[in-house]
């Protein structure tokens, strides 16, 4: 353990810089993924479908789920700026590509869960004077989110792991910081062990938070 402790002590500022970027990417993309994923899932559900809009979202979701995230990241960073004539920073490209890719998967979860809600609940809400929006917010979504807590936790955990891929376009997140430390210290075993432990701790904290939330919902 001494080499690892010495490595952490000597490389602490760079590791913390990488960790802070990893957490920033994860929190930002999680907000995008959850908000857009829920919106898309609701709009694509059988009870709320709007023909052209929902059909377009079906196509977008299919494309985003069908193309590997790493390829989407490269397209967002290299292809889109050249095609549209815009400047897109590596961090912005990472956030947009990762957020929308995860949103597609969450959309599919939300859509499938909403479609399992009995039609009688929609009819009863309409008979009681609830609008479609009120029915979704007060009756449908609470049931959906409670049932999907484990699946959403798994997607958020996968989202955290996927932030390591953005090191390939130069974003100084945790994995990239580790690569820079290795280039200086030539000690890959200790560096990658430290990084693995940090990811494991983050994943464990997320699992604990999800279990706490699930108990409260129950």
C-alpha positions as CSV (number, residue, x, y, z in Angstrom):
1,X,0.0,0.0,0.0
2,X,2.9,2.4,0.5
3,X,3.5,3.0,-3.2
4,X,-0.2,3.9,-3.6
5,X,-0.2,6.2,-0.6
6,X,2.9,8.0,-1.8
7,X,1.4,8.3,-5.3
8,X,-1.8,9.8,-3.9
9,X,0.1,12.2,-1.7
10,X,2.4,13.4,-4.6
11,X,-0.3,13.5,-7.2
12,X,-3.2,14.7,-5.1
13,X,-3.9,18.1,-6.8
14,X,-4.0,16.5,-10.3
15,X,-6.2,13.6,-9.1
16,X,-8.6,16.0,-7.4
17,X,-8.8,18.1,-10.6
18,X,-9.6,15.0,-12.6
19,X,-12.1,13.8,-10.0
20,X,-13.9,17.2,-9.9
21,X,-14.2,17.1,-13.7
22,X,-15.5,13.6,-13.6
23,X,-18.2,14.6,-11.0
24,X,-19.1,17.7,-13.0
25,X,-19.5,15.6,-16.2
26,X,-21.5,13.0,-14.4
27,X,-23.9,15.4,-12.6
28,X,-24.4,17.5,-15.8
29,X,-25.1,14.6,-18.1
30,X,-27.3,12.9,-15.4
31,X,-29.5,16.0,-15.3
32,X,-29.7,16.1,-19.1
33,X,-30.3,12.3,-19.4
34,X,-33.0,12.2,-16.7
35,X,-34.9,15.3,-17.8
36,X,-34.8,14.5,-21.6
37,X,-35.2,10.8,-21.0
38,X,-38.4,11.3,-19.0
39,X,-39.8,13.8,-21.5
40,X,-39.1,11.6,-24.5
41,X,-40.4,8.5,-22.7
42,X,-43.7,10.2,-21.8
43,X,-44.1,11.6,-25.4
44,X,-43.4,8.1,-26.8
45,X,-45.8,6.2,-24.6
46,X,-49.0,4.8,-26.0
47,X,-51.3,7.1,-23.9
48,X,-49.7,10.4,-24.9
49,X,-48.4,9.8,-28.5
50,X,-48.5,12.7,-30.9
51,X,-48.1,11.1,-34.3
52,X,-45.3,13.1,-36.0
53,X,-43.5,14.3,-32.8
54,X,-43.5,10.8,-31.2
55,X,-42.5,9.2,-34.4
56,X,-39.5,11.6,-34.7
57,X,-38.5,10.8,-31.1
58,X,-38.7,7.1,-31.9
59,X,-36.2,7.6,-34.7
60,X,-33.9,9.7,-32.6
61,X,-34.0,7.1,-29.8
62,X,-33.3,4.3,-32.1
63,X,-30.3,6.0,-33.6
64,X,-28.9,7.0,-30.3
65,X,-29.3,3.5,-28.9
66,X,-27.9,1.9,-32.0
67,X,-24.6,3.8,-32.2
68,X,-22.0,3.2,-29.6
69,X,-21.4,6.1,-27.3
70,X,-17.7,6.4,-28.2
71,X,-18.7,6.8,-31.9
72,X,-21.2,9.5,-30.9
73,X,-18.5,11.3,-28.9
74,X,-16.2,11.4,-31.9
75,X,-19.0,12.6,-34.1
76,X,-20.0,15.3,-31.7
77,X,-16.4,16.5,-31.3
78,X,-15.0,16.1,-34.8
79,X,-17.9,15.9,-37.3
80,X,-20.6,18.2,-36.1
81,X,-18.4,21.3,-35.7
82,X,-16.9,20.8,-39.1
83,X,-20.3,20.2,-40.7
84,X,-22.1,23.1,-39.0
85,X,-19.2,25.5,-38.9
86,X,-19.3,25.9,-35.1
87,X,-16.7,25.8,-32.3
88,X,-17.5,23.1,-29.8
89,X,-15.2,22.5,-26.8
90,X,-14.2,19.0,-25.8
91,X,-16.2,19.3,-22.6
92,X,-19.3,20.5,-24.3
93,X,-19.2,17.7,-26.9
94,X,-18.7,15.2,-24.1
95,X,-21.7,16.5,-22.1
96,X,-24.0,16.7,-25.1
97,X,-23.1,13.3,-26.5
98,X,-23.1,11.4,-23.2
99,X,-26.3,13.2,-22.0
100,X,-28.4,12.5,-25.1
101,X,-27.1,8.9,-25.4
102,X,-28.1,8.1,-21.9
103,X,-31.4,9.9,-22.4
104,X,-32.3,7.5,-25.2
105,X,-31.9,4.5,-22.8
106,X,-33.9,6.2,-20.0
107,X,-36.6,7.1,-22.5
108,X,-37.0,3.5,-23.4
109,X,-37.3,2.5,-19.7
110,X,-39.9,5.2,-19.0
111,X,-41.9,4.4,-22.1
112,X,-42.0,0.7,-21.4
113,X,-43.0,1.3,-17.7
114,X,-45.8,3.8,-18.6
115,X,-47.2,1.4,-21.1
116,X,-47.6,-1.2,-18.3
117,X,-49.9,1.1,-16.4
118,X,-53.5,-0.2,-16.7
119,X,-55.7,1.9,-19.1
120,X,-58.3,2.1,-16.3
121,X,-56.1,4.4,-14.3
122,X,-56.0,6.9,-17.2
123,X,-59.8,6.6,-17.6
124,X,-60.4,7.1,-13.9
125,X,-58.2,10.2,-13.8
126,X,-60.0,11.6,-16.7
127,X,-63.4,10.9,-15.1
128,X,-62.2,12.8,-12.0
129,X,-61.3,15.8,-14.0
130,X,-57.5,15.4,-14.2
131,X,-55.8,16.8,-17.3
132,X,-53.3,14.6,-19.1
133,X,-50.4,16.5,-17.5
134,X,-51.9,16.2,-14.0
135,X,-52.5,12.5,-14.6
136,X,-48.9,12.0,-15.6
137,X,-47.4,14.1,-12.8
138,X,-49.6,12.9,-9.8
139,X,-50.6,9.4,-10.8
140,X,-48.4,7.8,-13.5
141,X,-44.9,9.1,-12.8
142,X,-44.8,8.3,-9.0
143,X,-45.6,4.6,-9.9
144,X,-43.1,4.6,-12.8
145,X,-40.2,6.1,-10.9
146,X,-40.7,3.8,-7.9
147,X,-40.6,0.7,-10.1
148,X,-37.7,2.0,-12.2
149,X,-35.4,3.0,-9.3
150,X,-33.1,0.0,-9.6
151,X,-32.9,0.4,-13.4
152,X,-32.3,4.1,-13.3
153,X,-29.6,3.6,-10.7
154,X,-27.9,1.1,-13.0
155,X,-28.0,3.6,-15.9
156,X,-26.6,6.4,-13.7
157,X,-23.8,4.1,-12.6
158,X,-23.1,3.2,-16.2
159,X,-23.1,6.9,-17.0
160,X,-20.4,7.5,-14.3
161,X,-18.2,4.8,-15.8
162,X,-18.7,6.2,-19.4
163,X,-17.2,9.5,-18.4
164,X,-13.8,7.8,-18.6
165,X,-14.2,7.6,-22.4
166,X,-14.0,11.4,-22.8
167,X,-10.3,11.3,-22.0
168,X,-9.9,10.3,-25.6
169,X,-10.7,13.8,-26.8
170,X,-8.5,15.5,-24.2
171,X,-10.9,16.3,-21.3
172,X,-8.9,16.2,-18.1
173,X,-11.2,13.9,-16.1
174,X,-10.1,11.2,-13.7
175,X,-8.8,8.7,-16.2
176,X,-7.0,11.4,-18.2
177,X,-5.4,12.7,-15.0
178,X,-4.2,9.2,-14.3
179,X,-2.6,8.9,-17.8
180,X,-0.8,12.2,-17.2
181,X,0.5,11.0,-13.8
182,X,1.7,7.7,-15.5
183,X,3.6,9.7,-18.1
184,X,5.4,11.5,-15.3
185,X,5.9,8.7,-12.8
186,X,6.0,5.6,-15.0
187,X,4.0,3.7,-12.4
188,X,0.9,2.4,-14.1
189,X,0.0,-0.3,-11.5
190,X,-0.3,2.1,-8.6
191,X,-2.0,4.8,-10.7
192,X,-4.7,2.5,-12.3
193,X,-5.3,0.8,-8.9
194,X,-5.9,4.2,-7.3
195,X,-8.3,5.2,-10.1
196,X,-10.1,1.9,-9.9
197,X,-10.6,2.4,-6.2
198,X,-12.0,5.9,-6.7
199,X,-14.5,4.7,-9.2
200,X,-15.4,1.8,-6.9
201,X,-16.0,4.3,-4.0
202,X,-18.2,6.5,-6.2
203,X,-20.2,3.6,-7.4
204,X,-20.7,2.3,-3.9
205,X,-21.9,5.8,-2.7
206,X,-24.4,5.8,-5.6
207,X,-25.7,2.4,-4.7
208,X,-26.1,3.4,-1.0
209,X,-28.0,6.5,-2.0
210,X,-30.3,4.5,-4.3
211,X,-31.0,2.0,-1.6
212,X,-31.8,4.8,0.8
213,X,-34.2,6.4,-1.7
214,X,-35.8,3.0,-2.5
215,X,-36.5,2.5,1.3
216,X,-38.1,5.9,1.5
217,X,-40.2,5.3,-1.5
218,X,-41.3,2.0,-0.1
